[in-house]
């Protein structure tokens, strides 16, 4: 075949690839992180069906809806997900709900691990827990109370306050302690538990306290230790 004839299909292919690339939405800045374990890996505490629906559909919808907001709010495209949380008051409610949902769930998958694989609180974290609550058991009791008492949908959190001490707090819907919103206790989230019904209802129905109690066996203390160390590290001048 003549060399010129060979070039034509090649050029057509290159043009098609360029067109496909330009058709992709450049504003789709946020993406759904994969689960760090198999959907069934947290059984029997959280069943695989719940995990699949929760991650693929619920979290996936938050990411998709947040990306759709970038068209109307171009400033979103220049922000990291974490930076967005601290500026959330400047954006519409749809950004607050979906941006919060994306951040909250991303941390939720990370702070869980299959039973027996999550390690234990570090010496530094245990010292902070003892100073703030007296014991690990007392911290867990206060956390459980905050999670059970959250009316409707929301989250319970273990946070590091700006002054360095630990605290238990909770937020409604998809809010979190990083957000610059009135009524929210600000701090760095170390551990967050989802108490929306979709997180547990297939398995626990209305028995939220049973879900909360069982969930502690899944806590990825290795990740919580990392978050605490990062939050406690001195910032560069």
N, C-alpha and C positions, 0 to 999 in steps of 0.2 A: 504494500500500500504506500502511496505517496506520503512523504513526511507531513505535507500540509494537511492531508486528510486525517492523519493521526492527531494533529494538534487541535482540530476542531472539537472532537469529543472531550479532550482534556480541558479545553477552555470552557466548554459547556458545564463540565463538572465543577470547575472552580467557581464559575459564576453562580451555580446553584448553591454551593456551600456558602458563598458570600451573602446571597439573598436569605438563606436560612438563618445565618448569624444575625443579620440586620432585623429579621422578623422577631427575634427573641426580645422580650421586654427588658430593656436596659435598666429599668427601675425596679426590677425584682431583686432587691438587695438582701432580703432575708430568706433563709432556707431552713427546712425542717431537719434537725439533727437526728441521726439514727439512734435507736435504743442501743446502749452500750452492752447489752446482753440479749439473749433470745426472749421473745415475749413470754414464754412459759417458764423462764428461769426463776421467777419470784414466787412460783407456786410452792406450797399451798396457800401462802398468805394472800397473794394477788393472782387471780387466775389469768391464763394467757389470753382469753377472749377479751376480758376487761382491758388488759394492757394493749392489745392490738387496736381496739376501738378507741381507747383513750389517746394513744399516740397518733395513729394514722388519721383518725377522723377529727377528734377534738383539737389536738395540738396542730394538726395539719390545717384545719380551718382557720385557726388564729394566724398562722403564718401567711396563708393565702389572703385573708382579709387585711392583714397589715400591709402586705405588698400592694394591694389594691388602693390603699390610702396614700401611697407615695405620689400618685398622679395628682391628687388634690393638695398634697402637702410635700412639695419637693424637698424641703429641708430634711425629711426623713432619710433620704438617700445618702446623706452625708454623715449620718449618726450610726455608731455601733448600737447594738441592742441594749447594752448596759448604760451607755451614755443617754440613750433615749429615756430610760426610767427616771433619771434625775431632772429631766426637762419636760416631763409628761404634761405638766399643767399648761404648757404653751400650745397643746394640740387638742383636737376635738375628742369627744368621748370614745369614738370608734377606735382611735389610736390608743387611747388609754386602755380600753378593754382588750384589744388584740395584741398590743405591744406588751402589756402586762401578762397576758396569757402565754405569749411566746416565751418571755423570760422565766416566768414561774415554772412552766413545764420543763424547760431546758434544765433548770436546776434540779427539779424533782427527779428526773431520770438519773441525774448524776449522783445524787445523795442516797441512792438505793443500790444494793448489790444482792446477789443471791445469798441465802442464809449461809453463814459460816465464812463468807468472803469479805466482809466489811471491816474487819479489824476491830480496834478498840480506840477510845479517846486517847490522845497523846498526853504525856505528862503536863505539857503546857496548857492544853485545853482542860484537862481535869483540874488543874490548879485554879483556872478561871471559873469553872463550874462550881467548885467548892467555895470559892470566895463569893460568888454571886448567889448561890442557892443552898449551900451547906453540904450537898451531896448530889451525886448523879441521879439517885432515886428521886430526890425532891425536885430536881430540874425536870425530870420526866413527868412527875405528877402534875407540876404546874403547866407543862406543855400539853399534857393530856386534857387538862381542864380547859385550857384556852381553845383547843381543837374541838372539844365536845360542846363548848358553850357558844361557839361561833354560830349565830343564827343564820339559817339559810346556807348559802354557798360562800366559800372563802378558803382561807389558809391560816395555819398556825406556824409561827416562826420562832426560832432561836436566833437572836441577833447580837452583834457586838455594837454597842452604842459608840458614838464618836469619842466619848471619854475613855473607852476601853473596857468598861464593865459589860457583862452579858445580861440579857433580858429576854423575857418571853412576851410575845405580842401576837396579834392576829389581825388580818385584814379581810375585808369583804370582797366578794367577786374575784377579779384578777388583779387587785391592787397588791402592792408589796412595799416593804420598808425602804426601798431605794427612792420611791416616788416623792416628788416635791408637792405634796397635796396636804391640805388641812386635815387634822384628825388622825394622821398616820404618824406613828412613832418611827422616826428615822433611825437607820442603822444598817450595818452590813449583814445581810442574811447569811447564816451559817448552815441552817437546816430548815427546810420548809415542807410542810405536809399539806397535801391537797385534800380538803374535806368537802368538795363538791360531790353530789351524789353519784355522778358518773364515774368517780374514782373507785367506788366500792359497792354500788348497789346490787349488781348482779350476784355477788357473793354474800354480802352482809345485809342486804335489804336496809331496814331502818336501824340496824344495830351499829351505829357509828362508833360508839365506845369500843366495841369488839375489834373493829377495823383498826382503830388507833392503837390499841394495846398490842395487837399482832404485828403491826407495822414496825415496831422497834427492832424486831429481829432482822429487818432488811436494811437498817441504816448503814450506809457506807461511811464509817467513821474515818476511813483513810481520806475520803474527799472532804469531810467536815474539818478534819485536822488541817488539810491543805488550805481550805478557805480561812480558817482561823489564823494560820500562820501568815497568810497573805494580808489579811486585814490588820494584823498586829505589827507587821513589818514597818519600820520607819520609812516615811516617804522622803524621796530625794529633795534637797533644797532647790 
